[in-house]
Amino acid sequence: MLENYQGALEDLDKANILEPNDAFTLKIRGDVKKMLEHYHEALEDLDKADVLEPNNAFTLRARGDVKRMLENYQGALEDLDKANVLEPNNAFILKTRGDVKKMLEDYHGALEDLDKANVLEPNNAFTLKIHGRVKYMLDDYQRALEDLDKADILEPNNAFILRTRGDVKRMLEDYQGALEDLDKVDVLEPNNAFTLSTRGNVKRILEDYQGALEDLTKANALEPNNRFILISYAFTNWSLNKYQVALETMDNLHLLESNDHFILQTRKWLKWMLNEYQPTIELLPFNLNIQSFTYNELNFETNLGKGAFGEVYQSCWKGTKIAIKVLRWSGSHNEGAKKSFISEVRTLGSIQHINLVRLLGYCIEGLKHMLVYEYISNSSLDKWLYDDNLLDWDKRVCIIIGVAQGLAHLHHKCSPSIVHLDIKPQNILLDKDYTPKLADFGLAKIIDGKDENVVCAPPFFFH
């Protein structure tokens, strides 16, 4: 009991020579070897002791624990069940059997044993950490966290406790706390597939996609064909706009689980992404004089309204007010939304004029397609048109002249020429001085030498 296991083993070896086949010597030596992690040798001694002295509670519980360590969970359970009959309410038997039932996925049975063990022997680190793990498997995350926090105090820097708690925090959406625990585990026990895959998934949720990809790549090498790892790897590549890699990963998973609805739907979405979204960047001109924004650079403060293909938000970028049009993708409108996006970038992205709204840039990240404009403070002309007190005739004449100047620039100063094709009060914006700005070039057309005539009539022409 002084935990001098090596000295104990030397004495018991001598005793076994003097008195071979003594049940007491064999079972104690078996227990000592178990503590020294000599599990196969321990099992030999305990098997002999069980023959010489069958149905001995000490022998059965020690052998059950050895079989547990050797991952013979069914054999361990049989020994521990017998030991529990002979010696009921023994904390060691109950907590060990609870762990074995956990490994056999009998979580409710495990919980019963561990609850009893916790009453008999409260504040035991082993019981608490296994208790926490079982509650986690039963989706009782808050109570699991309580047990694991206690276990961590009793046994700090334990890889099992930290790894399990990290995953529990992930499920409770405490991603920063989860990352801290998993970072510690990786130092204590590097190259563990579960740790790497869980941390990779946490980093993905925290939008550290590159860090996530590194962890998931290592995890996949250690444990290939793991569903959780492959799905996390696919979605990380998706977030990095690497649709082809994501699709190939889901294709590999489809070979393993051909009838899984989630996998089938994800593959369908990725194929659609490759067909619908990826070409958008390829269709944009290379000589654009505007900025390519990342999604994280933008924020959406005030919703200004919505149109046929999306919503417009007021925001701020580097101290300057901006307007962001977020394209909405939905079914039959997808092709129109994409054409509108490309048309706006191709036309406004290469020209500037006082009577044309200025396009500052665009953002393309997966499903996220956005256009970033200068902010025009007085909204659109249709909001002012029927109020003579706010918009007198001098201002109206100036607006008409400004619209004409903007159109003239498009028709005669741009090369090739551009026709707007959608002039209406809703698409004429007014700045703080009521200077008009032509907007919404989603239907605009660039006229090359092959187009001799372009006819455009206002909507009322046909009524």
N, C-alpha and C positions, 0 to 999 in steps of 0.2 A: 504493500500500500504506500510505500515511500517513493514509488515510481522509479526505482532503480531496476528497470526491466532487464538490462543486460546482466547485472549481477544475479538477479533472480533466475535467469535462464541457465547460468553456469551452475548454480546450486541444484536446480531441478534436473539438469542433465546428469549430474553426479548421483542424485537420488534414484534416477531411473536405471542407472547401471547397478546400483546396490539392490534395488527392489524393482525389477522390471515388471511391467503389466500391473502397476498399482494405479487404480482408477483415480485416486486423489491427485497423485503426482501428474498423471497424464492430463487431467482436465485443467489443473492450474498451469502446467507448462503450455498447454494449448492456448489458454487465455493470455499468458505472457507473450507468446509468439504473435498472437493477434495484435497486441499493443505495439509490438515491434514491426507490424505490417508484414509478417511472414505468414501470409494467409494459407497457403497450400500446406505448409508444415503444420500449422495450427490445426487445420482440418483433419490431418492424419491422426494427431494426438487425440482430438475430441471424438473422432469416430471410434477409436480404440476404447476410450473411456466410456462411451455410450454402450459398447458391447459388454464391457465388464460391469457397468453399473447403469442399466437402462433406466429411463424415466427420471433422471436426475435434473432438477430444474436449472442448476448452475451450468451443467454441460450443455443442455439444450439451448439456453439463452445465449451462451458464448458461441456455440456452433451456428445458431441462427444469425448472429451478428457477423460471423466469418463468411457465411454463405451470402449475406447481403453485400459484403465488400467484394466478393467474387462474382457478384451480379447473378447469383442463382436465387432469384427472388422467390420462386415457388417453393424451393427447398427450405429457404429461410423462413417462410411463412409457416410451413408445417412444423418446424422445430419450435418457433415462437408461440404458436397456438398451443402446443403441448406444454411448454413452459408456463404459459399463462394459466392453464388449468391447475398445474401443480403449485403455482405461486402467483395467485391473482393479486391485482393491485400493486404490481411491482413496476416502479417508474421506468426502469431501464428496459424491461420487456415491452411495455406499452409504447414508449417513444421509438424503440427500434422497430417494433411491428408497424407503428404508424408510418415510418419512413419506407418500409418494405411495401406496404399497401399503396403508398404514394407512387412508388416505382411501378406497381402493377395497375396504376390508374384507378384504384378503388378509393377515390378521394373522400367520400363520405365516411367509409370505414376508417380511413386514416385519421380523419378529423375527430372521430369518437375516441380513438386511442390517445391521440395527442391532447385532447381536452382533459382526459383523466390523468395523463402523465403530468400535465401542467398544474393540476390541483395537488397532486402528490409531491411534486418537486417544482415549485414555482421558480421563475427567473433562471431556468436552465437554458443556456445558449443553444444547445442542440435542439431541444424541444421547440423553442421559439422560432428558430430559423426554418425548421421543417414545417411547423405550424403555419408560418407566414407563407411558405411556398404552396402548401395545400390550399389555403384560403385564396391565394392568387389563382390557382388552377380552377377554383370554384367561382371566380370572378368577384370575390369579396375583397376588392382592392384596398379599401380604407382600413379594414381590420388587419389585412395582411401587412400593410405599411406599419401599423402600430407594433405588431410582433417583431418585424424586421428592425425597426428602430431600437427596440429593447435589446434584441440579439446583438446589434452593432455596438451597443454600449458595453455589453458583457464580453464580446469577442470582436474587438475592432480589427479592421483590415482583413476581414475574412472574405475571400473572393466569392464564395457561394452567396453569402449574405448581401454583399454589395451588388452582385450581378442580378440577383432576384429583386432586390429593392429598386435597382435601376429600371428594370422592366415594369415593376409595379408603378413607379412614378411616371413612366411613359404612358401606361394605361390611364393614369389619373391626369394626364396632360401637363404634368410638371416636367417639361422637357429639359429645362436648364438643370434641375436637380438630378434628373436621370443621367444627363451627360456627365455631371460631376462624379456620380457613383461609377459609371461605366469606364470613365478615364482611369479611376483608381484601380478597377479590376484589371484593366489592360496592362497596367504596370505590374500587378501582383501575379497575373496569369496571362502572359501574352499569347497571341495566336490562338485564342479560343473562338471557335466559329460562332457560338451563341452570343458572346460578348460583342464581337465585331458586327454581326448582323443586326443586333438590337441597337448598338450605337450608330451604325450606318443609317438605320431607319429614323432614329432621333435626329441626326444631323440633316436628313432629308426634310423632315418636318420643320426644322429650324432654318431651312433654305440654304444650308451649307452643302450644296450639291456636290462640289468637288471632294470635300472631306468624306461625304457619304459614299461616293463612288469608290474611294480608296479602301474604306473599311469593307464594303460589300464585295469588292473584287477579291480581297484576301479571304473573306468568309466563304466565297464561292469556291475558291481553290482548296480550302480545307474541307468543305462539305458540299460537293457538287450535287445538283439535282434536289436541293432543298427548296421546297415551295416558297417559304417565307423569304429566303434570301433572293431567289430569282424574281419574285414579284417586286421586292424593294429595289432590286437592281434595275428592273425594267422601268419602274416609275421614276427612279432617279435620272436615268437617261432620257426619259420623256421630258422631265423638267428642264434638262439641258438641251432640249430640242433635238436630241439624237434619236429620232423616231425609228430609223432603220435598226439600230442596235436594240432598242426597246422591243421592236416587233420580233426580231430574231430570238431574243430571250423568251418572250411569251410563246413563240413557236416551239422552242425546246421544251417548255413546260407543258404545252399542249400534247406533245408526244407522250409525256408521262401521265397526264390526266386529260384524256381526250374529250370527256363528256362534262367537264367542269364549266358551268354557266358563266362564272366570273371571268375565267380565262378566255372563253369564246367571245364575250362582249368586249374585253380589253383588246383582243386582237382585231376585232372589227373596228373599234375606235382608232387604233393605231394605223390601220390600213387607210381609213378615211382621212386621218391626219396627213399621211404621206401624199394622198391624192389631192386634198383640198387646201392644205395650209403651206406645206413646204415650198411649193412652186411660187408662192407669193413673193418671197425674197428674190427668187431667180428672175421674176418678171419686172423688177424695179430697175430703173436706169442706174448706171454706175457713176454718172457725173452729177449727182445730186448735191445741191449746196445747202443741205439741211442736216440736222443731227439725228443719229440713231440712238434713241433712249432705251435704257433698260427699265423693266417694270418697277424695280425697287427705287428708281429715281423719281417716280411719279407718285402723287397722292391725290385723292379725290375728295374735295371738301364740300362743294355745294352742287347739287344736281340742277342744271339750268334747263333741262328739257330732253325730249327724245324725238328722233326722226324715224325714217323708214328702216334704217339699218343699225341704229344704235342710240346711245345716250350721250349727252354732253355735260361735262362737269367743269366748274370753276376751280382753279387750284393756284399754286404758287411754286415757282422754280427759280432758285437763286435770287430771291427777292423780287421777281417779276411775276405779275399776274398772267396766268395762261388759261386757255380753254382746252380741254381734252375730250375728243370724241372717241368713245369706246364702242367698237363695232360689236353688234349682237349677231351671233350665228344661230340660225334656226331653220332646219329643214330646207324647203324649196327656195328660201331667200339667200342661201349660202353663196351661190354663184354671183348674184347681184351685189351682195356685200363685198365680195372679193374684188369685183370689177370696179365698184365705187371707190374702194380703198386704193387700188392701183391707179385709177384715173386721177384722184386727188393728188397723190404723190408725184405722178408724172407731169401734171400741169403746174400746180402751185410750187412744187419742189424745185423748179428751175427758173421761176420768174418772180419779180417784185414790182409793185406799183402802188401808189398811194390809195388807189381805189380798188385794190384787191386785198382780201384778207391774207395775212402773212402766215404761211405754214412754217413752223419752227422745226418740226421733226416728226418722227414716227417711232412706234415700238412694235416689234413682232417677237412674241415669245409664246410659242405653242398656240393655245386658244386665244391668247391675248393679242389683239390687233388694235392699236390706238393711233390717232393723229393728234398732234400737239400744235395749237394755233396761238397767235397773239390773242389776248383777251380784249374784246370789244365791249365797252361799258354800257352802251345804250341799247343793247339787244337788237332786234330786227325791225325793219320798217313797218311791218304789219301791226306792231304794237302802238305805233304813233299815227298811223295814216288817217284815222278818223277823228282826230282831236285837233281842231283848228287853233285852239289856245296854245297848245304845246308846239305845234308845227305850222308856223305861218308860211305865207306863199314865198317869201324870199328864201327860206330854208328849203322849201319843196323844189324850187327852181335849181338851187345849188345841188340838191340830191340828184335831180334828173341829169344835170350836166355831169356830175361825178360818175354816175352809172354809165353814161354815154362814153366818158373818157376811159373808164375801165374796159368797156367792151371794145372800143377802138384800139386800145393797146393790145388786147387779145387777138383782134382780127388782123391788125395791120403792122404792129411792131414786133410781135412774136414770130419766130421762125423755127419750125413751121407754125402756121396760124392755129389758134385755138377758138373753138366755139363753145359757149357755156351750155346751151340747150335747156336750161332750167331757171331762167330769170323770172323771179316773182318776189313779192314783198318779203316773204319769209327768208329768202336767200340774199337779202340786202341788209347788211349790218351797219349800225351807226355808232361812230365813236363819240367821245365826250364833246366834240365840236360839231357833231352831226355830219361829219364827213362820211359818205357811203363807202362800204367795202363789199365787193361781190364775194359771196361765199358759196359753199357746197358745190364743188366741182365733180361730184360723183357721176354725173351724166355727160361731162365735158368730152369733147372729141378733138383730137389733133388732126388737122387737115394737111395731108401731104399732096403732092402734085397730081395724084390720081383722082382726087375729089374735086370736080369742077363746080358742083353746085351743092349747097347744104341748105335745106329749107327748114325753118323753125317757126312755128306759130304758137302763140300763147294758148292756154287751155280754152279760153272763152271763144276762140276762133271757130271751133268745131260745134258750138251750140247754136 
